[in-house]
Amino acid sequence: MNISSVDLNLLVAFDALMSERNVTRAARRIGLSQPAMSNALSRLRALFDDELFVRSGRGMEPTARAQSLAMPVSEALRRIEEAIAPALAFDPCSLDRAVRIAMTDNSMAVLLEALILRFRNAAPKLDLHIKNSRAAGMTPMLDDGEIDMAIGVAGELEARHRAMPLYSDRLVGIARRGRFGPQGPTLEQFVAAEHVLVTPRNATGGSLDRELANRGLSRRVFLTLPQFIMAPYAVAKADLVACLPARIALAKAEMLDLEIFEPPVALDDFTVSLIWHGRDDAEPAHRWLRETVADVVREVTALGDADRWPICQTLLGPCRANVPAAHAAAQEHPAEAERVPASA
């Protein structure tokens, strides 16, 4: 194939179709009308002598030929954008748009206040729209263009998604100050207490209950809540016990006169990441947004609590493309392959 005879704009259309899996959204993405995008798809099919995308119940699925083209085309376009980007001065003060971020209640409790202040000061024309979401719902929202980025546990991602580890956390126990003392509860005391269970999916048990069941034990769950953020208040007011992310516990313990203790059963650590769609890799405004979030995380997580809770640490490093996701996560940072407990 003679490259001089190829309309390179077709590759931009192909990349948009590969990202969006929808003709209308792909057209909107690159500023074309829907008929113009349909025409571009027809020309792409003729150029590569392949259907490239076929209709399915979930939209348009790429053929094997399209999948083989996706990475080389995306990489070539990214390099062109990076070569051009330095000539395009970006000023956050001129960023006049809404930024949509999906966050879990855990990440909101840790980061949202600082993010609001930073964006308000650095980009006064920017509107910040926060959407509450479980981690599992974040990547479909990215694919559909509902959000610009997400903050939560990345899990396993598709090749088109990106993730940057931000910080690690773990579950700790909280109770009213003085209930168990500096050594924390024994297993018997812990099981005998009345507990708060945080479960966003209305489940009847969580990771803690599975660990107790392995020992032939169970606890009484007096209260279930859909979000972690209200659990410290319930513990303080009703003399309950709860397990929740250490960063939320540290933020609320002094204000609510709570003690923090190590649970008498082992619970997994988890990693909170910034997640976005690969189509936004080189976009100057999006790049600034990612850098700003990372900078806020460095500030918020430098609270001097590392000596007390060593797991509460910043994990900021280079972003990664997830190909394959589980292998990349395990290689770059072992904690990235672990999932946040769905409930505790």
PyMOL commands that set and color helices and strands:
alter all, ss='L'
color gray80, all
select helices_A, chain A and resi 3-5+9-20+23-30+34-48+64-87+92-94+105-122+135-143+187-192+207-214+228-238+246-256+278-280+284-300+325-332+334-337
alter helices_A, ss='H'
color red, helices_A
select strands_A, chain A and resi 53-56+59-62+98-103+127-132+149-152+161-176+194-198+220-225+241-245+258-261+269-277+320-321
alter strands_A, ss='S'
color yellow, strands_A
deselect
rebuild
show_as cartoon
